[in-house]
């Protein structure tokens, strides 16, 4: 039985796989091998793979293909699709991150000094929406505020700003000027 952080994963994959979505399957494999005190080299040779391949997989540098997932499943006594399913979820998460990098406002309209503490290319504009909106409304000029309203939509900007309880006078003034 495959156990991860006290959870019996293999009892019902469908039930518990959501806990592991987005984690590289090699990390799960590494933890399982350590828990069972199985050396990677021995498992690699048992399944007919090079030890370096298994090492790269457990470091998150290589993928687990379906054939390897089957062999690992057989060797460890777990469902043969387990690692393939984890790999698919990991690949989806990586693709979402890649697409999220393309989702951003027109950066030519934003002064880099507004984001002095971070790299503009590393901002996740979807997840950091509230922080970005607040920062632009507190420190941005007309062009920057208009771009953020265009990018997120006026209704979304209003909703986010309405949730802020400790508003500065500058923020209040910007809200009054651009959202009323």
Backbone as CSV, one residue per row, in Angstrom:
resi,resn,N_x,N_y,N_z,CA_x,CA_y,CA_z,C_x,C_y,C_z
1,UNK,0.849,-1.192,0.000,0.000,0.000,0.000,0.886,1.244,0.000
2,UNK,0.542,2.255,-0.762,1.322,3.486,-0.916,0.810,4.499,0.097
3,UNK,1.690,4.968,0.967,1.274,5.914,2.000,2.098,7.183,1.859
4,UNK,1.426,8.332,1.856,2.094,9.619,1.723,1.559,10.546,2.786
5,UNK,2.414,11.020,3.642,2.075,11.944,4.722,0.859,11.442,5.503
6,UNK,0.889,10.184,5.850,-0.171,9.637,6.688,-1.476,9.379,5.968
7,UNK,-1.488,9.531,4.662,-2.726,9.320,3.908,-2.558,8.050,3.080
8,UNK,-3.509,7.169,3.130,-3.455,5.950,2.345,-3.887,6.289,0.922
9,UNK,-2.927,6.621,0.088,-3.198,7.099,-1.258,-3.850,6.036,-2.121
10,UNK,-3.372,4.838,-2.045,-3.833,3.824,-2.970,-5.181,3.224,-2.603
11,UNK,-5.735,3.554,-1.451,-7.045,2.997,-1.112,-8.067,3.407,-2.161
12,UNK,-8.093,4.665,-2.497,-8.922,5.129,-3.604,-8.207,6.294,-4.259
13,UNK,-7.625,6.023,-5.404,-6.855,7.050,-6.112,-7.724,8.269,-6.380
14,UNK,-8.925,8.045,-6.842,-9.800,9.156,-7.209,-10.057,10.089,-6.029
15,UNK,-10.173,9.508,-4.832,-10.462,10.289,-3.641,-9.302,11.190,-3.248
16,UNK,-8.092,10.658,-3.302,-6.938,11.351,-2.748,-6.000,11.986,-3.760
17,UNK,-6.172,11.726,-5.034,-5.245,12.252,-6.035,-5.252,13.773,-6.045
18,UNK,-6.351,14.384,-5.666,-6.411,15.848,-5.656,-5.400,16.446,-4.684
19,UNK,-5.021,15.696,-3.658,-4.018,16.190,-2.708,-2.642,16.303,-3.352
20,UNK,-2.414,15.536,-4.399,-1.098,15.467,-5.015,-1.026,16.165,-6.372
21,UNK,-2.131,16.708,-6.833,-2.145,17.367,-8.141,-1.077,18.447,-8.204
22,UNK,-0.329,18.428,-9.301,0.673,19.460,-9.518,2.037,19.154,-8.922
23,UNK,2.148,18.085,-8.138,3.439,17.695,-7.567,4.099,16.738,-8.553
24,UNK,5.373,16.943,-8.810,6.079,16.051,-9.731,6.039,14.628,-9.174
25,UNK,5.703,13.632,-10.013,5.608,12.256,-9.514,6.919,11.730,-8.954
26,UNK,8.030,12.278,-9.407,9.330,11.858,-8.882,9.489,12.171,-7.410
27,UNK,8.885,13.257,-6.968,8.960,13.621,-5.546,8.190,12.602,-4.714
28,UNK,7.042,12.186,-5.219,6.243,11.175,-4.524,7.002,9.848,-4.507
29,UNK,7.607,9.513,-5.641,8.402,8.276,-5.729,9.562,8.312,-4.740
30,UNK,10.261,9.425,-4.678,11.395,9.577,-3.754,10.949,9.347,-2.307
31,UNK,9.851,9.949,-1.917,9.359,9.786,-0.543,8.964,8.347,-0.245
32,UNK,8.349,7.725,-1.232,7.927,6.346,-1.034,9.139,5.414,-0.910
33,UNK,10.144,5.633,-1.736,11.350,4.801,-1.659,12.064,4.993,-0.327
34,UNK,12.128,6.229,0.140,12.752,6.487,1.447,11.963,5.823,2.563
35,UNK,10.656,5.929,2.493,9.809,5.334,3.523,10.012,3.824,3.584
36,UNK,10.152,3.235,2.431,10.337,1.775,2.377,11.807,1.364,2.518
37,UNK,12.676,2.366,2.627,14.121,2.120,2.723,14.630,1.309,1.537
38,UNK,14.146,1.693,0.348,14.565,1.038,-0.891,15.521,1.952,-1.644
39,UNK,16.718,1.480,-1.948,17.641,2.310,-2.719,17.171,2.459,-4.162
40,UNK,17.316,3.661,-4.700,16.900,3.932,-6.087,17.606,2.984,-7.056
41,UNK,18.878,2.755,-6.797,19.662,1.899,-7.700,19.043,0.501,-7.799
42,UNK,18.679,-0.053,-6.658,18.109,-1.411,-6.656,16.778,-1.457,-7.407
43,UNK,15.928,-0.465,-7.158,14.631,-0.420,-7.847,14.851,-0.233,-9.351
44,UNK,15.772,0.669,-9.716,16.046,0.921,-11.133,16.472,-0.370,-11.831
45,UNK,17.394,-1.091,-11.233,17.865,-2.334,-11.847,16.759,-3.387,-11.875
46,UNK,15.931,-3.411,-10.848,14.809,-4.354,-10.792,13.837,-4.139,-11.945
47,UNK,13.590,-2.877,-12.310,12.627,-2.585,-13.378,13.300,-2.414,-14.743
48,UNK,14.610,-2.654,-14.794,15.316,-2.595,-16.070,15.612,-1.186,-16.555
49,UNK,15.853,-0.279,-15.626,16.181,1.108,-15.988,17.546,1.472,-15.428
50,UNK,18.119,2.519,-15.988,19.384,3.029,-15.474,19.132,3.770,-14.161
51,UNK,20.002,3.582,-13.177,19.850,4.297,-11.907,19.832,5.826,-12.088
52,UNK,20.586,6.333,-13.074,20.617,7.778,-13.321,19.233,8.290,-13.728
53,UNK,18.504,7.483,-14.499,17.158,7.887,-14.912,16.261,8.061,-13.696
54,UNK,16.290,7.084,-12.807,15.459,7.176,-11.601,15.893,8.353,-10.737
55,UNK,17.203,8.603,-10.668,17.710,9.759,-9.925,17.192,11.062,-10.513
56,UNK,17.212,11.168,-11.830,16.700,12.379,-12.492,15.193,12.545,-12.267
57,UNK,14.480,11.439,-12.285,13.029,11.505,-12.055,12.741,11.980,-10.636
58,UNK,13.448,11.443,-9.657,13.178,11.832,-8.261,13.614,13.265,-7.970
59,UNK,14.446,13.840,-8.837,14.832,15.248,-8.701,13.898,16.157,-9.501
60,UNK,12.919,15.561,-10.182,11.972,16.347,-10.972,12.521,16.802,-12.307
61,UNK,13.617,16.201,-12.765,14.237,16.608,-14.026,13.732,15.816,-15.229
62,UNK,13.134,14.665,-14.981,12.641,13.812,-16.070,11.207,13.418,-15.787
63,UNK,10.516,13.024,-16.856,9.117,12.611,-16.767,9.015,11.109,-16.520
64,UNK,7.863,10.687,-16.061,7.553,9.262,-15.951,6.598,8.935,-17.088
65,UNK,7.036,8.092,-18.002,6.166,7.712,-19.124,5.285,6.531,-18.706
66,UNK,4.264,6.210,-19.501,3.345,5.124,-19.112,4.032,3.774,-18.887
67,UNK,5.018,3.425,-19.734,5.704,2.135,-19.567,6.427,2.084,-18.219
68,UNK,7.071,3.190,-17.857,7.779,3.242,-16.573,6.788,3.226,-15.409
69,UNK,5.663,3.880,-15.584,4.630,3.882,-14.541,4.155,2.457,-14.259
70,UNK,3.998,1.676,-15.311,3.560,0.287,-15.146,4.624,-0.506,-14.390
71,UNK,5.881,-0.363,-14.797,6.964,-1.118,-14.145,7.131,-0.694,-12.684
72,UNK,7.041,0.609,-12.418,7.134,1.075,-11.026,5.971,0.543,-10.195
73,UNK,4.782,0.584,-10.773,3.606,0.071,-10.080,3.766,-1.392,-9.712
74,UNK,4.248,-2.187,-10.676,4.461,-3.614,-10.409,5.519,-3.819,-9.330
75,UNK,6.619,-3.068,-9.417,7.724,-3.234,-8.468,7.335,-2.805,-7.061
76,UNK,6.488,-1.804,-6.948,6.123,-1.273,-5.632,4.779,-1.800,-5.128
77,UNK,4.090,-2.547,-5.963,2.804,-3.104,-5.545,1.710,-2.063,-5.458
78,UNK,1.747,-1.100,-6.372,0.704,-0.057,-6.401,0.062,-0.037,-7.781
79,UNK,-0.989,0.698,-7.929,-1.700,0.792,-9.199,-0.751,1.260,-10.297
80,UNK,-0.783,0.579,-11.408,0.142,0.866,-12.508,-0.059,2.241,-13.138
81,UNK,-1.214,2.817,-12.962,-1.478,4.133,-13.562,-1.157,5.290,-12.619
82,UNK,-0.823,4.981,-11.389,-0.651,6.023,-10.380,0.334,7.107,-10.813
83,UNK,1.526,6.711,-11.210,2.534,7.701,-11.577,2.190,8.402,-12.893
84,UNK,1.519,7.697,-13.804,1.084,8.341,-15.051,0.044,9.424,-14.772
85,UNK,-0.848,9.139,-13.862,-1.876,10.123,-13.494,-1.221,11.339,-12.851
86,UNK,-0.282,11.098,-11.939,0.435,12.216,-11.318,1.203,13.022,-12.361
87,UNK,1.824,12.327,-13.316,2.575,13.020,-14.370,1.645,13.890,-15.196
88,UNK,0.471,13.370,-15.521,-0.495,14.149,-16.304,-0.921,15.412,-15.543
89,UNK,-1.220,15.275,-14.267,-1.605,16.447,-13.471,-0.455,17.442,-13.348
90,UNK,0.755,16.924,-13.205,1.933,17.802,-13.129,2.102,18.562,-14.445
91,UNK,1.974,17.848,-15.562,2.105,18.487,-16.881,1.043,19.564,-17.085
92,UNK,-0.166,19.285,-16.644,-1.259,20.269,-16.752,-0.927,21.514,-15.930
93,UNK,-0.435,21.314,-14.718,-0.075,22.438,-13.849,1.028,23.282,-14.480
94,UNK,2.015,22.623,-15.075,3.105,23.346,-15.735,2.588,24.143,-16.930
95,UNK,1.665,23.562,-17.678,1.080,24.255,-18.825,0.262,25.462,-18.372
96,UNK,-0.480,25.308,-17.284,-1.252,26.432,-16.739,-0.329,27.575,-16.328
97,UNK,0.802,27.234,-15.709,1.762,28.261,-15.307,2.340,28.959,-16.530
98,UNK,2.609,28.204,-17.562,3.151,28.771,-18.799,2.139,29.732,-19.428
99,UNK,0.884,29.322,-19.463,-0.158,30.181,-20.029,-0.398,31.411,-19.172
100,UNK,-0.277,31.255,-17.856,-0.501,32.393,-16.949,0.540,33.483,-17.180
101,UNK,1.747,33.087,-17.590,2.790,34.082,-17.865,2.425,34.960,-19.058
102,UNK,1.595,34.433,-19.952,1.169,35.196,-21.128,0.003,36.131,-20.782
103,UNK,-0.670,35.864,-19.682,-1.836,36.632,-19.240,-1.351,37.783,-18.377
104,UNK,-1.247,38.952,-18.976,-0.797,40.112,-18.217,-1.262,41.392,-18.905
105,UNK,-1.286,42.473,-18.143,-1.652,43.756,-18.742,-0.554,44.212,-19.711
106,UNK,-0.805,45.268,-20.421,0.193,45.839,-21.316,1.295,46.435,-20.440
107,UNK,2.414,45.730,-20.356,3.495,46.129,-19.455,4.177,47.420,-19.906
108,UNK,3.991,47.782,-21.145,4.572,49.038,-21.640,3.891,50.246,-20.994
109,UNK,2.681,50.021,-20.490,1.929,51.108,-19.866,2.167,51.207,-18.352
110,UNK,2.933,50.268,-17.798,3.201,50.267,-16.361,4.676,50.594,-16.107
111,UNK,4.915,51.533,-15.219,6.295,51.867,-14.853,6.881,50.755,-13.991
112,UNK,8.077,50.281,-14.326,8.713,49.223,-13.526,8.906,49.615,-12.062
113,UNK,9.036,50.909,-11.776,9.250,51.363,-10.406,8.059,51.005,-9.497
114,UNK,6.869,50.816,-10.083,5.704,50.409,-9.287,5.922,49.039,-8.656
115,UNK,6.692,48.212,-9.344,6.948,46.857,-8.862,8.440,46.703,-8.587
116,UNK,8.981,47.663,-7.868,10.406,47.708,-7.551,10.883,46.478,-6.803
117,UNK,9.983,45.815,-6.079,10.365,44.694,-5.226,10.205,43.326,-5.881
118,UNK,9.855,43.314,-7.162,9.668,42.040,-7.853,9.952,42.194,-9.341
119,UNK,10.167,41.104,-10.006,10.386,41.083,-11.439,9.021,41.061,-12.124
120,UNK,8.769,42.006,-13.003,7.475,42.087,-13.683,7.121,40.788,-14.401
121,UNK,8.115,40.109,-14.959,7.858,38.875,-15.695,7.497,37.705,-14.784
122,UNK,7.755,37.820,-13.488,7.455,36.714,-12.576,6.124,36.888,-11.846
123,UNK,5.452,37.993,-12.070,4.169,38.232,-11.392,3.096,37.338,-11.996
124,UNK,2.370,36.656,-11.152,1.203,35.893,-11.579,0.024,36.858,-11.458
125,UNK,-0.354,37.449,-12.563,-1.342,38.527,-12.583,-2.725,38.067,-12.147
126,UNK,-2.991,36.776,-12.252,-4.273,36.244,-11.796,-4.289,36.053,-10.294
127,UNK,-3.267,35.400,-9.770,-3.217,35.126,-8.331,-2.922,36.369,-7.505
128,UNK,-2.179,37.301,-8.076,-1.782,38.504,-7.331,-2.699,39.693,-7.613
129,UNK,-3.846,39.419,-8.148,-4.783,40.451,-8.581,-5.050,41.510,-7.516
130,UNK,-5.364,41.097,-6.313,-5.712,42.058,-5.258,-4.528,42.966,-4.937
131,UNK,-3.351,42.392,-4.824,-2.152,43.191,-4.513,-1.824,44.162,-5.636
132,UNK,-1.930,43.687,-6.870,-1.635,44.533,-8.031,-2.604,45.704,-8.090
133,UNK,-3.879,45.414,-7.951,-4.891,46.479,-8.028,-4.656,47.510,-6.931
134,UNK,-4.438,47.050,-5.732,-4.207,47.988,-4.627,-2.974,48.853,-4.900
135,UNK,-1.891,48.214,-5.314,-0.652,48.948,-5.559,-0.837,49.991,-6.658
136,UNK,-1.486,49.624,-7.728,-1.680,50.556,-8.839,-2.588,51.709,-8.412
137,UNK,-3.642,51.403,-7.680,-4.555,52.469,-7.246,-3.926,53.385,-6.197
138,UNK,-2.957,52.887,-5.453,-2.280,53.728,-4.463,-1.111,54.513,-5.057
139,UNK,-0.425,53.934,-6.025,0.825,54.548,-6.516,0.839,54.853,-8.008
140,UNK,-0.155,54.383,-8.721,-0.141,54.514,-10.169,-0.622,55.858,-10.679
141,UNK,-0.256,56.144,-11.912,-0.739,57.356,-12.570,-2.007,57.026,-13.365
142,UNK,-2.554,57.996,-14.045,-3.794,57.832,-14.796,-3.702,56.674,-15.790
143,UNK,-2.646,56.641,-16.566,-2.474,55.610,-17.593,-2.422,54.212,-16.974
144,UNK,-1.725,54.064,-15.864,-1.582,52.764,-15.206,-2.900,52.296,-14.603
145,UNK,-3.602,53.192,-13.989,-4.901,52.839,-13.399,-5.881,52.437,-14.490
146,UNK,-5.893,53.176,-15.592,-6.804,52.850,-16.698,-6.452,51.478,-17.300
147,UNK,-5.169,51.165,-17.382,-4.756,49.865,-17.924,-5.191,48.727,-17.007
148,UNK,-5.093,48.911,-15.709,-5.513,47.871,-14.763,-7.030,47.693,-14.799
149,UNK,-7.753,48.773,-14.941,-9.216,48.674,-15.074,-9.565,47.939,-16.367
150,UNK,-8.866,48.252,-17.455,-9.111,47.563,-18.727,-8.781,46.079,-18.607
151,UNK,-7.653,45.786,-17.990,-7.178,44.405,-17.911,-8.082,43.523,-17.040
152,UNK,-8.385,43.959,-15.837,-9.191,43.149,-14.916,-10.694,43.378,-15.086
153,UNK,-11.072,44.520,-15.611,-12.482,44.868,-15.723,-12.913,45.722,-14.541
154,UNK,-13.721,46.718,-14.831,-14.129,47.673,-13.798,-14.841,46.992,-12.634
155,UNK,-15.726,46.068,-12.941,-16.495,45.384,-11.899,-15.566,44.600,-10.950
156,UNK,-14.581,43.901,-11.517,-13.643,43.123,-10.698,-12.791,44.041,-9.830
157,UNK,-12.337,45.144,-10.394,-11.529,46.110,-9.637,-12.353,46.675,-8.483
158,UNK,-13.610,47.031,-8.763,-14.485,47.553,-7.708,-14.684,46.518,-6.598
159,UNK,-14.915,45.278,-6.973,-15.128,44.205,-6.002,-13.912,44.036,-5.102
160,UNK,-12.737,44.015,-5.699,-11.503,43.813,-4.922,-11.255,45.002,-4.001
161,UNK,-11.395,46.193,-4.517,-11.138,47.381,-3.693,-12.167,47.533,-2.570
162,UNK,-13.373,47.075,-2.812,-14.417,47.155,-1.786,-14.087,46.260,-0.585
163,UNK,-13.272,45.241,-0.800,-12.919,44.312,0.271,-11.789,44.833,1.162
164,UNK,-11.154,45.915,0.752,-10.043,46.464,1.537,-10.617,47.313,2.670
165,UNK,-10.240,46.976,3.893,-10.806,47.688,5.044,-9.973,48.908,5.447
166,UNK,-8.682,48.820,5.393,-7.841,49.942,5.823,-7.312,50.703,4.596
167,UNK,-8.167,51.509,4.028,-7.813,52.248,2.813,-7.107,53.549,3.155
168,UNK,-6.066,53.832,2.396,-5.370,55.111,2.554,-6.192,56.197,1.864
169,UNK,-5.877,57.438,2.165,-6.596,58.548,1.532,-6.306,58.579,0.025
170,UNK,-5.106,58.193,-0.363,-4.749,58.146,-1.787,-5.604,57.098,-2.492
171,UNK,-5.756,55.938,-1.866,-6.580,54.869,-2.443,-8.030,55.319,-2.563
172,UNK,-8.555,55.922,-1.518,-9.935,56.442,-1.545,-10.116,57.443,-2.680
173,UNK,-9.159,58.341,-2.816,-9.219,59.365,-3.854,-9.214,58.738,-5.251
174,UNK,-8.341,57.775,-5.467,-8.269,57.085,-6.764,-9.566,56.334,-7.055
175,UNK,-10.121,55.690,-6.039,-11.370,54.965,-6.214,-12.480,55.915,-6.621
176,UNK,-12.533,57.049,-5.941,-13.545,58.059,-6.246,-13.409,58.581,-7.668
177,UNK,-12.189,58.837,-8.056,-11.918,59.418,-9.376,-12.182,58.455,-10.521
178,UNK,-11.807,57.156,-10.376,-11.866,56.219,-11.496,-13.017,55.236,-11.464
179,UNK,-13.656,55.082,-10.338,-14.673,54.022,-10.251,-16.085,54.529,-9.961
180,UNK,-16.252,55.787,-9.750,-17.593,56.299,-9.452,-18.267,56.818,-10.683
